[in-house]
Amino acid sequence: MMADTSERPAAKPEELLTLEDLTTRVGMSVRNVRFYTTKGLVPPPIRRGRSGYYTPDHVSRLELVRELQTHGFTLSAIEKYLAAVPEDATPEQIALHRTMLAPWQAEATVEMTTAELVARAGRDLDADALRLLQALRIISPAEGRRGAWSVTPTQLAVGVGLLELGFPTEAAVAAAEVYSRHGRQVAEELNELFLTQVWPAYKEAGASAETIREVVERIKPLSIASLVAAYEQAMDETRREQIRARAERGRTDPGKQGGAEQAPAP
């Protein structure tokens, strides 16, 4: 439960908002604001006689709630997330949490109907083809639009090319599971590193929330590029190790030299 706002630093008179002002500012209904208040997700309003007023703290916390909803958080998950946000966090610090939630995907997707997707692909797309494109993360079902897709346009041609070459769907699905599993592990470890080493270092140096947000924005492309480079290096090393192992087996057992045809690197 949030602490009473009377325990918080006093807001400037010009920062105070009425309930109507607040709902307009954050794009929520009066009912939702009151619901989140009773749930303890935001503190109660500041009382001035019989009237209640809201501060930038209320605005930032409600905007964070809305951002979490956008990312599919349930009410229970939102409660747990906000419980980890210090009660004395400033609006700027809370806004930083929203920055961390922003999508890291560099390219915006485009929504298309199945007919539009087929037209863009230039070929028929049966259920198996759609499954392959989904496994390759090129398309995904559009939220709130039945029969529509969120499509990454620049990658669609690559996916169609693999369809033309008969790329096995099950292999794409299995690869997607590998990427998802290890991608989540990398994300969790890097997020922990940021929270325990990067963020505290900037806070100790007195950096503003805006500076930290800029750091996050600059880290995004670098992190993605570093991950790609590490993957490419690991793949090259894996292939070289396979070749050395095959050569070693050939020396110890000449009858097996050559063996099965070596597959090209992915």
HELIX and SHEET records of a PDB file:
HELIX    1   1 THR A    5  GLU A    7  5                                   3    
HELIX    2   2 PRO A   13  GLU A   15  5                                   3    
HELIX    3   3 LEU A   19  VAL A   26  1                                   8    
HELIX    4   4 VAL A   30  THR A   38  1                                   9    
HELIX    5   5 PRO A   56  THR A   70  1                                  15    
HELIX    6   6 LEU A   75  ALA A   83  1                                   9    
HELIX    7   7 PRO A   91  LEU A  101  1                                  11    
HELIX    8   8 THR A  114  ALA A  121  1                                   8    
HELIX    9   9 ALA A  127  ALA A  135  1                                   9    
HELIX   10  10 PRO A  153  GLU A  164  1                                  12    
HELIX   11  11 THR A  169  LEU A  193  1                                  25    
HELIX   12  12 PHE A  194  VAL A  198  3                                   5    
HELIX   13  13 TRP A  199  GLU A  204  1                                   6    
HELIX   14  14 ALA A  209  THR A  252  1                                  44    
HELIX   15  15 PRO A  254  LYS A  256  5                                   3    
SHEET    1   A 2 ILE A  46  ARG A  48  0                                        
SHEET    2   A 2 SER A  51  TYR A  53 -1                                        
SHEET    1   B 3 VAL A 110  THR A 113  0                                        
SHEET    2   B 3 ALA A 148  VAL A 151 -1                                        
SHEET    3   B 3 ILE A 139  PRO A 141 -1                                        
END                                                                             
